[in-house]
Amino acid sequence: MVGLEKYPFYKDLTEKEREMYAGSVQERAFLRGEAVHRGDCTGLIYVESGRLRVYTISEEGREITLYRLMQGDVCLLSASCMLTNLSFEVFVTAETDCRLLFMPAKEYKELSSGSLSVANYTNSLMAERFSGAIWILGEVLGKKFDARLAELLLKEREFAGSEVLKVTHEQLAAHLGTVREAVSRMLKYFEGEGLVKLSRGGIRLEDEEGLREIAKQTK
């Protein structure tokens, strides 16, 4: 059995269901920056290790980060063909080197149809992910750009575990659904205010408390 027991709903499956779907899960490795899901029906993803970025693309062709997935998280939107009334596409890339488990959408749909506990898990996870995505889109539309950028820098600091961020202006722009030039201008302003220090190697956070104050602001 490869990995099926790692999915959160495994404990609620019957022995027959465990036997039926034990061979459906595959383990795959991805390098940092590789595409994991391109809007097709990849299947149910479980993150064994690493970090994934889930994003959508606006009508203007800009990427907007919806959420990230860490070790132990599950991505349901990558099994989009089993979800009805899904009106927007999502994409997934590896932000770090990753090891992932994939359960094909066909098998997961069969399992969800035959198991009330798996169906309840599906509905709960779908509600959680859509709630997070809607919140992010609301932030994009309703929050000042400097506040959004400050908040993102603080989040990147959590991921990095250091005040020095090895992230490019283009990557930050992709998270925020904007262009690199806008990020560069705002970072230059932040540097002038003593909030950050820019260099070729990345971005150093000089005043985290000041960034938190800016992150609290709204339009």
N, C-alpha and C positions, 0 to 999 in steps of 0.2 A: 504494500500500500504506500503510494508516494504522496504524502502531504494532505490527503483528504481530512485527516484527523486535526489538522491545524485550522481549518475553517471553523468559525464560531458556532455554527449550527450542528457540527458533527455529533456532539453529545446527545442531541435530540433525535438522531436518526435511529431507525430500527436496524437490527443486524442484517436483515435482507437488503435494506437500502444501502448500508455500508458496503455490502458485498457487490451489489449491482454497480455502484459508482466508484469503487476503489481504484479501478484502472483508468479512470477518465482524467485524472489530474496529471499535468506535466510540469516539470520544473525547468525554468529557463534563466539564464544570466544575461544582464544588459550592462553595457558600459555607460558611464556618465555621458549624457547628451543624446543617447540613442532614443529613437521613437519606440514606444511600447504599444501604443494604440493610436491609430490614425483616423478614427471616426468609423471604422468598420466594426464588425461584431466579433471582437476578440475573445470575449468570455469573462468569467468572474476571476478577478485578480486578487491574490493574497500576497502581501509584502513580507517575505521572509527576512530580508535585510535591505537596508538602503532607504532612499527617499524618492518618491515620485511627485511630479508636478502635473496637476490636472487643469486644463485650460480650455477656453473656447475662443473663437475668432469673431470679432465684431464685423458689422456690415462694411466698415472701412478697411477691413483686412488686418486689424491689430489684434494681437493676442491679449487675453485677459485671464490671469490666474484665478481659478475658482477655489481651489484648495490644494493642500499637499497631503500625501499619504506616507506614513511612517511604518516602521516595523510593526507587524500585527494588524495593520489596517487592511480593509477590503475595498476594492473598487467595483461598484455595481454598474456604473454608467458605461463601462467598457463592454458590457453585455447588452448593448442598446437594442438589439433586434428583438429581445424578449420583453422590452418595455413598450407599452402602448402610449400613444400621444406624446412621445418625446419630440419636442419641437426645435431643439437645437443640438448641434454636434459638439462633442467634447473630444479632446485629444490628451494623450498621456505621454510624457517623456521622463526619462531617468535623470534626476538631478544629481545623483551619485551612482556609483556602481551598485547594482541591485541583483538580488536573487528573488525570483517571483514564482508563484504557483499559478497555473492557469486551469480553470475548469471550463470546458467549452460551453457556450451559451445553450446549445441544444440540450445537453445533459442537465445543466442547471435548471433549465425551464421545466424539464420532465420531473426533476426532483422537487422543484417548488410546487408544481401542480399536484403531486402526490403526497406531499407532506405539509400539514398545517403549520408546524413549527418553522419550516423553511420559508413558507409563504409569509408568515408573520415577520420573520427576520428580514425578508426581502422588502416588505412594505415599510418596516421601521428604518432600514438603511436608506431606502429611496427617499423617505421623508427627511431624514437627517441631511443627506447630500444636497437635495434640492433646497432645503432651508438655508444651508450654508452658501450655496451658489447664489440664491436670491439676495442674501445679505451682502455678499461681495458686490454684486451688480448695483445694489442700492448705494453702497459706499462709493463706487465709481461715479455714479450720477449725482450723489448728494454731498460729497465731501471735498473740501479744498485740496488742490493738488499737492501743496506743500505738506498738508496734514497726512495725506495718503503716503507720500514718499517717506516722511519721518516714521510713520508707523511701520512701513515695509523695512526700513533700515533696522529698526529695533527687532523686528521678527527675524531678519537675517542674522542679527547678532546672536539671537537665541540658538539658531541652527549652527552657527560657526563656533559658538562657545568662546568667542574672542571679540575684542573691540575692533580688530582688523578684519574687514570683509573682503574676500577674494571674489568679487562679483563685478561684472562689467556694467557700464551704463546701459548698454543694449539689453542685457538680461533684466535689469530693473524696469526698463521701459516695457518689456514684454509682460512682466508681472502686472503692471499698472494699466496696460492697454493704451499706451501713448507712444510717442516717438523718442528716440535717443536724445535728440537735441533738447527737448523739453526737460528731460532728466538731468542732462549735463548743465543746463542753465540754472536749475534749482539747486543742484549740488554745489555749483560755484557760489551761489548766494549763501547756502548753508556754511560753506567754508569761510566766507567773508564775515559771517556772524559767529565764527568760532565753534560751530557745532560739529564739523567734520574736517578731516585733513585728506586731500586728494593726492594720489600718487599713481604711478604706472602700475604698481603692485596691487592696488585696490583702494579701499576707503577706510579710514580710521575714524571711529566715533570718538569725538573729543568731549562732547557734552550730552550725555544720554538723558539727563534730566531736562535739558532744554528741548531735546527732540520729543520727549514725552509730552511736554506742554504743547508743542505744536501739533502733535498727533491728536490731541483732545479737541482741536478746533473744528468747526463746521463752517459751511458757507454763511 
